[in-house]
Amino acid sequence: MGALWIAHVTVTDEESYGKYAKLAGPAIAKHGGSFLARGGRFVQLEGKERPRNVVARFPSLEVAEACYHSPEYQEALSHAKDASERELLVVEISE
């Protein structure tokens, strides 16, 4: 069963976050992830608004979680931690 990786982000340091983005895309692709939305238009209906929203599809929740914990993604994440405020979750797709 597939899964969606959903991130809500406020970037506080564009240069460092750019390093994250450059590394995160290949790490996600390596684990079979593909982007469905990356910072496009949105309407905030409830909760805290974040100006950048990203949705990626993975083959399973377990693969998405393995991607997050992978050395490649953790290297990318090291650039985002002090350059953004983020929420990230993975949810299994009901098919």
C-alpha positions as CSV (number, residue, x, y, z in Angstrom):
1,M,0.0,0.0,0.0
2,G,1.4,3.4,-0.9
3,A,2.1,6.3,1.4
4,L,2.3,10.1,1.2
5,W,5.1,12.1,2.8
6,I,3.7,15.5,3.7
7,A,5.9,18.4,4.8
8,H,4.8,21.9,5.8
9,V,7.7,24.3,5.9
10,T,8.7,27.9,6.7
11,V,12.1,28.5,5.3
12,T,14.2,30.8,7.5
13,D,17.6,30.6,5.6
14,E,17.2,30.3,1.9
15,E,20.8,29.5,1.2
16,S,21.1,26.6,3.6
17,Y,17.6,25.3,2.7
18,G,18.7,25.3,-0.9
19,K,21.4,22.8,0.0
20,Y,18.8,20.6,1.7
21,A,16.6,20.7,-1.4
22,K,19.5,19.8,-3.7
23,L,20.2,16.7,-1.7
24,A,16.7,15.7,-0.6
25,G,15.3,15.2,-4.1
26,P,17.8,12.5,-5.1
27,A,17.5,10.8,-1.6
28,I,13.7,10.6,-2.0
29,A,14.0,9.4,-5.6
30,K,16.5,6.7,-4.6
31,H,13.8,5.3,-2.3
32,G,11.1,5.2,-4.9
33,G,9.5,8.5,-3.9
34,S,8.1,10.9,-6.5
35,F,6.9,14.5,-5.9
36,L,3.2,15.3,-6.3
37,A,3.4,18.8,-5.0
38,R,6.4,21.1,-4.3
39,G,5.6,24.6,-3.0
40,G,2.6,25.1,-5.3
41,R,-0.5,27.3,-4.6
42,F,-2.5,26.3,-1.6
43,V,-5.4,27.4,0.6
44,Q,-5.0,27.0,4.4
45,L,-8.3,26.0,5.8
46,E,-7.2,25.0,9.4
47,G,-4.1,25.0,11.5
48,K,-0.8,26.8,11.2
49,E,0.0,28.1,7.8
50,R,3.4,27.3,6.3
51,P,4.3,28.9,3.0
52,R,5.9,25.8,1.5
53,N,4.1,22.5,1.3
54,V,5.5,19.3,-0.2
55,V,3.8,16.0,-1.0
56,A,5.7,12.9,-2.2
57,R,4.4,9.5,-2.9
58,F,6.3,6.3,-1.8
59,P,5.6,2.6,-2.4
60,S,4.8,2.1,1.3
61,L,4.9,3.7,4.7
62,E,7.9,1.6,5.6
63,V,9.9,2.7,2.5
64,A,9.1,6.4,3.3
65,E,10.3,6.0,6.8
66,A,13.4,4.2,5.7
67,C,14.1,7.1,3.3
68,Y,13.8,9.5,6.2
69,H,16.3,7.6,8.3
70,S,18.7,6.9,5.4
71,P,22.2,8.5,5.4
72,E,21.4,10.4,2.2
73,Y,18.3,12.0,3.6
74,Q,19.9,12.7,7.0
75,E,22.7,14.5,5.3
76,A,20.2,16.7,3.4
77,L,18.2,17.2,6.7
78,S,21.3,18.5,8.4
79,H,21.0,21.6,6.2
80,A,17.3,22.1,6.9
81,K,17.3,21.8,10.6
82,D,18.6,25.3,11.4
83,A,17.2,26.8,8.1
84,S,13.5,26.1,8.5
85,E,10.6,25.3,10.8
86,R,8.9,22.1,9.6
87,E,6.3,19.5,10.3
88,L,6.7,16.2,8.4
89,L,4.4,13.2,8.5
90,V,3.9,10.0,6.5
91,V,0.4,8.7,6.0
92,E,-0.6,5.4,4.4
93,I,-2.9,5.7,1.4
94,S,-6.3,4.0,1.7
95,E,-6.8,2.3,-1.6
